Amino acid sequence: MRVILVTALLLSTQLAWSAPEDFRDGQVREGNNRELQAWDKEKSRWLGIEAFWQAYADRKGGITWGKSVEYPPYNQVNEFDTLLIQLDSGNCLMEFFHSRWRRANDVRRWDESFNAYGGCPRVFD
């Protein structure tokens, strides 16, 4: 237990001392309030996960299909369209890629922690 705490302390200290150019877009950390945050390289700052998703989508023109509990009609969706799907377990940013909806993280390859956030683990149930 002590080793885990020391390791966590060293990791958080290293993140605090790192320069912004050392972070990669979509890198995840736990913030002071235990909320997960993702590094937004364009804004050069840490954002909450959903704020990170929104900033990503805004750079592309916004979340194409908004927030919904249902997927839009398949024949109306275009490659790289986005949707913030709402599940009982939380939200998950989806991106239409190669003819099907995928978690945006599976397309963009941000930090693996995104796939465990909110509704992302259960989005295909």
N, C-alpha and C positions, 0 to 999 in steps of 0.2 A: 504494500500500500504506500509506504513512504517513497519507494522508487518511482511509483506512478505519479505521485504529487510533485516530486522534484523534477521529473521529466516534463510534466505539464507546465510547471513554473518556468523552466528553462525555455520551453517552446514559446510560451506567451511573451517572455522577455525578449527572445530573439525576434519575434514579430514586431514588438514595440520598437526595437532598435533598427529594424530594416528600413532602408530607403524605399520610397514608392516605386522606383524602377526595379526593385527586387521582387515585387509582387507580380503575379501573373493574373490576367483578366479571369475572373470567376474563381479565384482562390478563396477558400472559405476559412473563417476563424470564428471562435466564440467570443462575442463582445463582453464588455464589463457586466452587463445585465443578463448574461448567459444566452442572449439571443444570437443566433447565427447571423454572420455578416459575410458579404462577398465583396471582393475588391473589384471596383469598376475602373478599369485602366483609363478610359476616356475622361472620366471625372476626377481621377486620381484620389479616390477616397473610398472608404468602406461604407456599404449600404446594407440595409436589411435585405434578405433574400428576395422578397416580393418587390421591393424598390429596385433591386438590381435587375430583375426580370423586366420591370416597367421601363427602366432606362435602356435596356437592350432593345426592347420592342420600339420605343420612341425613336431610336436611331434608325430604325427600319421603316418608320412611318406610323407606328402605333400597333397596338394589339389588334390584328385584323378582325377577329371575331369576338372581341371583348371578353367578358366574363360570363360563363354559362355552365349549367349543370348538364347540358346536352351538346353533342358534337353537331356542327352544321351539316347541311346536306352535302354528301360526298361530291356530287357533280358541280357544286358551286365553289369548291375549295381549290386553291392554286398552290403550287410548290412554294414553300417557305412561309405560307400563311401561319399566323400564330393564334392561339386561343388559351385563355386562362381558365382551365377546367376546374369546376368547383365540386369537391366531394365532401362527404361528412367529415373525413379525416383532414381536410384542408385543401388548399389550392395547389395546382401544378401547371407550369407553363408548358404548353404543347406546341410543337412545330410540325407542319405538314412537310414531309420529306420522303422522296422516292415512293410516292403514291400511298402513303399512310401517315396517320398521326403518330408522332414519337414524342417522348419527353424532350424538351429543348436541350437538356444536358446531353442526351444521347446523340444529338446532332452537333452541338457546339463543343462538346468535350470539356466542360468546365470541371470543377471539383466533383468527385464522386458523392460528396455530402448532399448535393442537390437531389439525388435520387432517393434519399432517405427523408427529405423535407416534406412537410405538409401531406398532401394527397399523392405525391409522386410514387411512393412505394405501392399504392393500391390502384393506380390509375388504369391498369389493364385487367383488374379483377372483374 
